[in-house]
Amino acid sequence: MGPRLRVIALVLALTATIGSACAAGDALRGRYLAAAGGCVGCHTDTAKDAVPFAGGRALKTPYGTFYGPNLTPHPQAGLGRWSEADFVRAMREGLRPDGAHYYPAFPYPSFTRISADDLRDLWAYLQSLPPNSRANRAHDVRFPFGWRFSIAAWKWLFFTPGPFASDGRSASAADRGAYLGEALGHCGECHTPRNFLAGPQRDRKLAGGKMGSKGIPNLTPTRLGKWSDAELREFLLTGMTPDFDSADETMAEVVRNTTSQLTPQDLAAMIAWLRALPPLPEEPR
């Protein structure tokens, strides 16, 4: 190989190396995104000394009990055989690597809105976790919701894939807060009421409702407008309400794992987003 060809080969090799480095995600940033997304809550068993992200957490719903899968890079029990493209497809489209549909208990209707850069960093963080061999547990879904093939029809009715679209306020705190609350934080998965097919009632977005016999609070200014910014911030940091009550067990976990972990800037952005929501009447209990 002549000198000129050697130079060309070296340039191509360096270009490939740089391109690969640029494509690699930032695991440290991904760790923050995982906290903002509350990933540890659904993917860590409640047993004492349970391994974070190793799965096993039971999520009881009116449609059955779902068990959070193992997210560690274990080759058999976890995501060790997945590619980054598999991960993005799961988050964006709600599809397993084999093409089967995920149940929407996995909140991909919200996660589909996460940006490409954030998905890359999340993947890098999950790949940095210590592999754990805990096997996944099969879901216990009641009839007829256990028919996985029927999820295609559910998606056709209720699922719109695609990343978060700014409303034009991209420089505003409320826009950042909307991304945190609607994409990463997936607040609407619990706080938006659902119809008999488990589809979100879009005209009642974040207006609260019921999960089984449990009431879910209205997040619009109809309820939270009574709180000051300082009171709302205190609740998101500690779970304490203005009347010295505390968040219930489920929300207390969200506060502990997610909202209390946000940077001051992101916490302020989330409050700005909540303030900007259109007020909706309380859901009939």
HELIX and SHEET records of a PDB file:
HELIX    1   1 PRO A    3  ALA A   23  1                                  21    
HELIX    2   2 ALA A   27  ALA A   36  1                                  10    
HELIX    3   3 CYS A   39  CYS A   42  1                                   4    
HELIX    4   4 GLU A   84  GLU A   93  1                                  10    
HELIX    5   5 TYR A  108  PHE A  111  1                                   4    
HELIX    6   6 ALA A  116  SER A  128  1                                  13    
HELIX    7   7 ARG A  148  SER A  150  5                                   3    
HELIX    8   8 ILE A  151  PHE A  158  1                                   8    
HELIX    9   9 ALA A  173  TYR A  179  1                                   7    
HELIX   10  10 LEU A  180  LEU A  184  3                                   5    
HELIX   11  11 GLY A  188  HIS A  191  1                                   4    
HELIX   12  12 ARG A  202  ARG A  204  5                                   3    
HELIX   13  13 PRO A  221  LEU A  224  1                                   4    
HELIX   14  14 ASP A  229  THR A  238  1                                  10    
HELIX   15  15 GLU A  249  ASN A  257  1                                   9    
HELIX   16  16 THR A  259  GLN A  261  5                                   3    
HELIX   17  17 PRO A  264  ALA A  276  1                                  13    
SHEET    1   A 3 ALA A  58  THR A  61  0                                        
SHEET    2   A 3 GLY A  64  TYR A  67 -1                                        
SHEET    3   A 3 ASP A 140  VAL A 141 -1                                        
SHEET    1   B 2 GLY A 209  MET A 211  0                                        
SHEET    2   B 2 LYS A 214  ILE A 216 -1                                        
END                                                                             
